[in-house]
Amino acid sequence: MPCKPNIIFILIDDLGCRDLGCFGSGFYETPNLDRLAAEGMRFTNAYASCPVCSPTRASVMTGRYPARVGITQYIGGHAFGRLCDVPYFHFLPRTEHTIASALREGGYAVWHVGKWHLGGTGSLPEDHGFEVNLGGCGWGMPRTYWSPYGNPKLADGPAGEYLTDRLTDESIRLIQAAGDRPFFLHLCHYAVHIPIQSPPDLVEKYRRKAAAMGLDKKQSLVEGGHYTCWHKRKQRIARRVFQSDPAYAAMVENLDWNIGRLMKALAEAGKDRDTLVIFTSDNGGLSSAEGSPTCNLPYAEGKGWIQDGGTRVCQIARWPGVVAPASQCDVPVTSTDFYPTFLEAAGLPLIPAQHCDGQSIMGPLRGANRLNRDAIFWHYPHYPNQGGVPACSVRAGKWKLVEYFEDNHLELFDLEADPGELHELSTKEPAVRDGLHKRLLAWRADVKALIPQPNVNYERLFADRDVDPAET
């Protein structure tokens, strides 16, 4: 194993757990990422630390659960329902010792390219250890994918330049100029987040493909109940039940093409065999709001939901000579694990003063299909824009327990037999339910998780749909 490998961490925004060919998509075309999986390891139980973006990004930066960091909602998000919102940090605290700082202290060049969404002025990538910041600001999404972008941390390109192409170009230039110093490239594409804007030729390609498959004649969106958050209370959820959106498919293919360009440049620079590449997403695919561009079935729901469709992600790792080609890891892993993994890969120690919730996955990367951990946790005490409700959950082995904060009821699922969380088992397996709930309560106390409180104005004002209880 190289002493100090280069590390490329590719974090995609809102990519669903079924959005790649190698993870089951029959509509989107992703030959380059399928090749990356064939050359490395595919993770079948990979999770983001939260069903929305900023908390997951904070966990990647710190190796700590979002509730411990204090960022439990996407930064800027605020909503009420039957429960009041809970406070959270709108920036990554400067007291956190980020993976960028740790690797930089260990001799690495550390570069951030793309989305940040962990705070604005005073809490930008350069404030958290990165030497280079291209495109990282307080934005949660781009104003447009076409230049001029108006991004304060990325100069506009020629008119009509596409943002995903540009961020890849910038990453390639950094690799080409890297020299002999090991580098950490934190490449966070804004794609495939809304606005869904794609190269027109690819959109037309997928329009034809959808028609050829007969998908354009089928009902892709199914209307459900009303959203639970007050500000969307008059709207109904529209769930996508199969992948068929041409514009989204085009975004996915363009993203895949750009990952192929990046890997080609890495090889041409003679660095591909000395580089650990990890590809993943910050939460599940957007399937129930804002156009519902993708579908995560058979996993339930999507972005903004505590169900597995909201937290499961595609994850791939490639490191020639360390990770066996066409290998697979079935152990549940999560976003907190990247911090200790990168430090171990670099031969660097954990930071003694910083508690780390993650576990290094270097063992699984070397072929050991196990970790010294039997549970992972989620805490999302907010109303999202996608229809979910405030909740927390734990997965231990095949079991997943969810607690919903509106009424504190529990739901238990066997994910091996029921990946779609269709068959609730809490009354049939009371010992499992109670044991997991005890662990969930202990974990919440340990991370000092904030619990949303009842909104005393909600019932009184429920009939008046024009009054926001937050205003009373």
C-alpha positions in Angstrom: 0.0 0.0 0.0 1.4 3.4 -0.9 2.6 5.4 2.1 0.6 8.5 1.2 -1.8 7.9 -1.6 -3.7 10.7 -3.3 -7.3 10.8 -2.3 -10.2 11.9 -4.5 -13.6 12.1 -2.8 -16.4 12.7 -5.2 -19.6 13.7 -3.5 -22.7 14.0 -5.7 -25.7 16.1 -4.7 -29.1 14.2 -4.5 -28.0 11.1 -6.5 -30.3 8.3 -5.7 -29.3 4.8 -4.7 -30.6 3.3 -7.9 -29.3 6.0 -10.3 -26.4 4.1 -11.8 -26.4 1.1 -14.1 -24.3 -0.8 -11.6 -26.8 -0.1 -8.9 -29.9 -1.2 -10.9 -30.9 1.6 -13.2 -32.4 0.4 -16.4 -33.0 3.9 -17.9 -29.9 6.0 -17.0 -26.7 5.2 -18.8 -23.5 5.4 -16.7 -20.7 3.4 -18.4 -17.9 5.2 -16.7 -19.2 4.8 -13.2 -20.1 1.2 -14.0 -16.4 0.7 -15.1 -15.2 2.4 -11.8 -17.3 -0.2 -9.9 -15.9 -3.0 -12.0 -12.3 -1.8 -11.2 -13.1 -1.5 -7.5 -15.7 -2.1 -4.8 -19.4 -1.5 -4.8 -21.1 -0.9 -1.4 -24.6 -2.4 -1.2 -25.4 -0.9 2.2 -24.0 2.6 2.0 -25.8 5.4 3.8 -25.6 9.1 4.1 -25.8 10.5 7.6 -28.9 12.5 6.9 -31.6 12.6 4.2 -30.7 16.1 3.3 -27.3 17.6 2.3 -25.6 20.0 4.8 -25.7 17.5 7.8 -24.2 14.8 5.6 -21.5 17.2 4.4 -20.7 18.2 8.0 -20.3 14.5 8.9 -17.9 14.0 6.1 -15.8 17.0 7.2 -15.7 15.9 10.8 -16.3 12.2 11.1 -19.0 13.0 13.6 -22.8 12.5 13.5 -24.7 15.6 12.4 -26.5 15.9 15.8 -23.1 16.0 17.6 -21.8 18.7 15.2 -25.1 20.6 15.6 -26.0 20.8 11.9 -29.2 18.7 11.5 -31.0 20.5 8.7 -29.9 21.8 5.3 -28.5 25.2 6.0 -31.2 27.8 5.4 -34.0 25.4 6.0 -36.7 26.3 8.4 -40.2 24.8 8.7 -43.1 24.2 11.1 -45.8 21.6 11.3 -47.4 19.8 14.3 -44.0 20.3 15.9 -41.9 23.4 16.2 -38.5 23.5 14.5 -35.3 22.9 16.5 -32.3 25.3 16.2 -29.1 24.2 14.4 -25.9 25.8 13.4 -26.1 27.6 10.0 -22.3 27.1 9.5 -19.7 24.5 10.3 -18.2 25.6 13.6 -14.6 26.6 13.5 -13.9 24.4 16.5 -14.3 21.4 14.3 -11.0 19.9 13.1 -11.9 19.0 9.5 -10.5 16.2 7.4 -9.0 18.9 5.2 -7.0 20.4 8.1 -5.9 17.0 9.3 -4.6 15.9 5.9 -3.0 19.3 5.3 -1.1 18.9 8.6 -0.1 15.5 7.3 1.6 17.0 4.2 -1.3 16.9 1.7 -2.4 19.5 -0.8 -6.1 20.0 -0.1 -8.5 21.3 -2.7 -12.2 21.9 -2.7 -14.1 22.1 -6.0 -17.9 22.5 -6.2 -20.7 22.7 -3.7 -20.0 23.5 0.0 -23.2 24.6 1.7 -21.6 24.6 5.2 -21.7 28.4 5.7 -20.8 31.6 4.0 -18.2 34.2 4.8 -16.1 33.0 7.8 -17.1 29.4 7.3 -16.0 28.7 3.7 -13.7 25.9 2.6 -10.6 28.1 3.0 -11.7 28.7 6.6 -11.7 25.0 7.3 -8.3 24.0 6.0 -8.6 23.9 2.2 -5.8 25.6 0.2 -7.9 25.9 -2.9 -11.6 26.7 -3.2 -13.3 26.7 -6.6 -17.1 27.1 -6.5 -17.7 26.5 -2.8 -19.9 29.1 -1.2 -23.1 29.2 1.0 -25.3 28.1 -1.9 -27.3 24.9 -1.6 -27.8 24.8 -5.4 -26.6 26.7 -8.4 -28.7 29.6 -9.8 -28.0 28.0 -13.2 -25.9 25.3 -14.7 -25.1 27.5 -17.6 -22.5 30.2 -17.5 -22.6 33.0 -16.4 -23.1 31.3 -13.0 -22.8 34.3 -10.7 -21.0 32.1 -8.2 -18.8 34.3 -6.0 -16.1 31.6 -5.8 -16.0 30.6 -9.4 -15.3 32.9 -12.3 -17.8 32.8 -15.1 -16.8 30.9 -18.1 -17.8 31.5 -21.7 -21.5 31.9 -22.3 -23.2 28.5 -22.4 -20.5 26.6 -20.5 -22.0 23.8 -18.4 -21.2 23.8 -14.7 -20.5 20.1 -14.3 -18.0 20.3 -17.2 -16.4 23.3 -15.7 -15.9 21.8 -12.3 -14.4 18.7 -13.9 -12.0 20.9 -16.0 -10.9 22.7 -12.8 -10.3 19.4 -11.1 -8.3 18.0 -14.0 -6.1 21.1 -14.0 -5.3 20.7 -10.3 -4.3 17.1 -10.9 -2.1 17.9 -13.8 -0.3 20.5 -11.8 0.0 18.5 -8.6 3.6 17.5 -8.8 4.9 14.9 -6.2 3.0 16.2 -3.2 0.1 13.9 -2.3 -3.3 15.6 -2.7 -6.8 15.4 -1.4 -9.4 16.5 -4.0 -12.8 17.1 -2.4 -14.9 17.2 -5.6 -18.5 18.1 -4.8 -20.6 18.4 -8.0 -23.7 20.5 -7.8 -25.3 17.9 -10.1 -27.8 16.3 -9.9 -29.6 18.8 -7.7 -32.3 21.1 -9.0 -32.6 23.1 -11.2 -32.8 20.1 -13.6 -30.9 21.7 -16.5 -29.1 19.4 -19.0 -27.4 19.5 -22.4 -30.2 19.6 -24.9 -28.8 16.8 -27.1 -28.8 14.4 -24.2 -32.3 15.4 -23.2 -33.5 14.6 -26.7 -31.7 11.2 -26.6 -33.6 10.2 -23.4 -36.9 11.5 -24.8 -36.4 9.1 -27.7 -35.3 6.3 -25.3 -38.4 6.8 -23.0 -40.6 6.7 -26.1 -38.9 3.5 -27.4 -39.4 1.9 -24.0 -43.1 3.0 -23.8 -42.4 5.0 -20.7 -43.9 8.2 -22.0 -47.3 6.5 -22.2 -47.3 5.4 -18.5 -48.1 7.4 -15.4 -44.8 8.1 -13.8 -46.1 10.3 -11.0 -48.6 9.2 -8.4 -50.4 11.7 -6.2 -50.4 11.1 -2.5 -51.4 13.0 0.7 -50.6 16.6 1.6 -47.1 17.7 2.7 -46.7 17.8 6.5 -44.8 21.1 6.6 -47.0 24.1 7.0 -45.6 26.1 4.1 -46.6 23.4 1.7 -49.8 22.2 3.4 -52.0 22.9 0.4 -49.9 20.8 -1.9 -49.9 17.1 -2.5 -46.9 14.8 -2.7 -46.3 13.5 -6.2 -44.1 10.3 -6.1 -42.2 9.1 -9.1 -42.7 5.3 -9.5 -40.2 4.6 -12.2 -37.2 6.3 -13.8 -38.2 8.1 -17.0 -37.4 11.8 -16.7 -35.3 12.7 -19.8 -33.8 15.9 -18.4 -32.6 14.1 -15.2 -31.3 11.2 -17.1 -29.3 13.6 -19.2 -27.8 15.2 -16.1 -26.8 11.7 -14.9 -25.2 10.8 -18.2 -23.3 14.1 -18.3 -22.1 13.6 -14.8 -20.9 10.1 -15.7 -19.1 11.4 -18.7 -17.2 13.9 -16.6 -16.2 11.2 -14.0 -14.8 9.3 -17.0 -12.8 12.4 -18.1 -11.5 12.8 -14.6 -10.3 9.2 -14.3 -8.7 9.4 -17.8 -6.8 12.6 -16.7 -5.7 10.8 -13.5 -4.3 7.9 -15.6 -2.6 10.2 -18.0 -0.9 12.0 -15.1 0.5 8.6 -14.0 -1.4 8.8 -10.7 -4.3 6.4 -11.0 -2.6 3.5 -9.3 -1.5 5.6 -6.3 -5.0 7.2 -5.7 -7.9 6.1 -3.6 -11.1 7.3 -5.3 -14.4 7.2 -3.5 -17.7 8.1 -5.2 -20.9 8.7 -3.2 -23.9 11.0 -2.6 -25.1 13.3 0.2 -28.6 11.8 0.5 -31.1 9.8 -1.5 -32.7 10.7 -4.8 -35.4 13.4 -5.1 -38.5 11.4 -5.7 -41.5 13.2 -4.0 -41.1 16.9 -4.7 -39.8 19.6 -7.0 -40.7 17.6 -10.1 -39.8 14.3 -8.5 -37.1 13.6 -11.1 -36.0 10.1 -10.0 -37.3 7.0 -8.4 -35.5 4.9 -5.6 -37.8 1.9 -5.6 -37.8 -0.7 -4.2 -36.4 1.4 -1.4 -39.1 3.6 0.2 -39.4 7.3 -0.4 -36.4 9.6 -1.1 -34.6 12.8 -0.2 -36.0 14.4 3.0 -37.4 11.1 4.3 -36.0 8.8 7.1 -36.9 5.8 5.0 -34.1 4.0 3.2 -34.8 5.8 -0.1 -33.8 9.0 1.7 -30.5 7.8 3.1 -29.2 4.9 1.0 -26.7 6.0 -1.6 -24.5 4.6 -4.4 -21.0 4.2 -3.1 -17.9 3.0 -5.1 -14.2 2.8 -4.1 -11.3 2.2 -6.4 -7.6 1.8 -5.3 -5.5 -0.5 -7.5 -3.5 -3.0 -5.5 -5.6 -2.4 -2.4 -9.2 -2.8 -3.5 -9.9 -6.0 -5.5 -11.6 -5.4 -8.8 -15.4 -6.2 -9.0 -15.5 -6.6 -5.3 -18.5 -5.9 -3.0 -19.0 -4.8 0.5 -22.3 -5.6 2.2 -21.5 -4.1 5.6 -23.6 -1.0 6.4 -21.3 2.1 6.2 -22.1 5.8 6.6 -20.7 9.3 6.0 -18.9 9.5 9.3 -16.6 6.7 8.2 -14.7 8.7 5.5 -12.8 10.8 8.0 -11.0 7.9 9.8 -10.7 6.0 6.5 -8.8 8.8 4.8 -6.5 9.3 7.8 -5.7 5.6 7.9 -5.1 5.4 4.2 -2.7 8.4 4.6 -0.9 6.7 7.5 -2.1 9.5 9.9 -3.5 9.2 13.4 -6.9 10.4 14.5 -7.1 13.8 16.1 -7.0 13.1 19.9 -9.1 16.1 20.8 -11.8 15.3 18.3 -14.3 12.6 19.0 -14.9 10.5 15.9 -18.2 8.6 15.4 -17.1 6.9 12.2 -15.0 3.8 11.7 -12.3 3.3 9.1 -13.5 1.1 6.2 -9.9 0.2 5.2 -10.7 -3.3 6.5 -13.6 -3.8 4.0 -11.6 -2.1 1.3 -8.9 -4.7 1.8 -11.5 -7.5 1.6 -12.7 -8.0 5.2 -16.5 -7.9 4.9 -17.0 -6.7 8.5 -16.6 -3.7 10.8 -16.3 -3.6 14.6 -19.7 -1.9 14.9 -23.3 -3.2 14.9 -25.4 -0.1 14.6 -25.6 3.3 12.8 -27.9 6.1 13.6 -29.8 9.0 12.1 -31.5 12.1 13.7 -33.5 14.4 11.5 -35.8 16.5 13.8 -37.1 18.8 11.0 -39.8 19.1 8.4 -38.2 18.8 4.9 -39.6 20.1 1.6 -40.2 16.6 0.3 -43.0 15.3 2.6 -41.2 13.5 5.4 -41.7 14.2 9.1 -39.3 14.7 12.0 -37.9 11.4 13.1 -34.8 9.4 14.1 -33.7 5.9 13.4 -31.2 3.1 14.1 -30.1 0.2 11.9 -28.5 -2.8 13.6 -27.8 -5.8 11.4 -31.0 -6.5 9.4 -33.2 -4.5 11.8 -34.2 -0.9 11.4 -36.2 1.0 14.1 -37.8 4.4 13.4 -39.2 6.8 16.0 -41.5 9.6 14.7 -41.5 12.7 16.9 -45.0 13.9 16.1 -46.5 11.1 18.2 -43.4 9.1 19.3 -44.7 5.9 17.7 -42.1 3.3 16.7 -41.8 1.2 13.5 -39.6 -1.8 13.1 -38.5 -3.4 9.8 -36.4 -6.3 8.6 -34.5 -4.8 5.8 -33.2 -8.1 4.5 -36.6 -9.5 3.9 -38.4 -6.1 3.4 -36.1 -3.5 1.8 -39.1 -1.3 0.9 -40.2 -1.0 4.6 -43.7 -2.2 3.8 -44.2 -4.6 6.7 -44.1 -3.1 10.2 -43.0 -5.6 12.9 -42.9 -3.7 16.2 -45.8 -5.7 17.7 -44.5 -9.0 16.4 -40.9 -8.4 17.6 -41.3 -6.5 20.9 -37.9 -7.6 22.3 -36.1 -6.3 19.2 -38.1 -3.1 19.2 -37.5 -2.3 22.8 -33.8 -3.2 22.6 -33.2 -1.0 19.7 -35.2 1.8 21.2 -33.2 1.7 24.3 -30.0 2.0 22.2 -31.5 4.9 20.2 -32.4 6.8 23.3 -28.9 6.3 24.7 -27.3 7.4 21.5 -29.5 10.6 21.4 -28.4 11.4 24.9 -24.7 10.9 24.0 -24.8 13.2 21.0 -27.1 15.7 22.8 -29.7 15.5 20.1 -32.4 18.2 20.2 -36.0 16.9 20.1 -38.7 19.0 18.5 -41.5 20.1 20.8 -45.3 20.4 20.1 -46.4 23.4 18.2 -49.2 24.7 20.6 -50.7 26.8 17.8 -51.1 24.1 15.3 -54.4 22.6 16.2 -56.0 25.9 16.9 -55.0 27.3 13.5 -55.3 24.1 11.5 -58.6 25.1 10.0 -57.2 28.4 8.9 -54.9 27.4 6.2 -53.9 31.0 5.5 -52.3 31.6 8.9 -48.8 30.4 9.7 -48.5 29.3 13.4 -44.9 30.6 13.3 -46.4 34.2 13.1 -48.4 33.9 16.3 
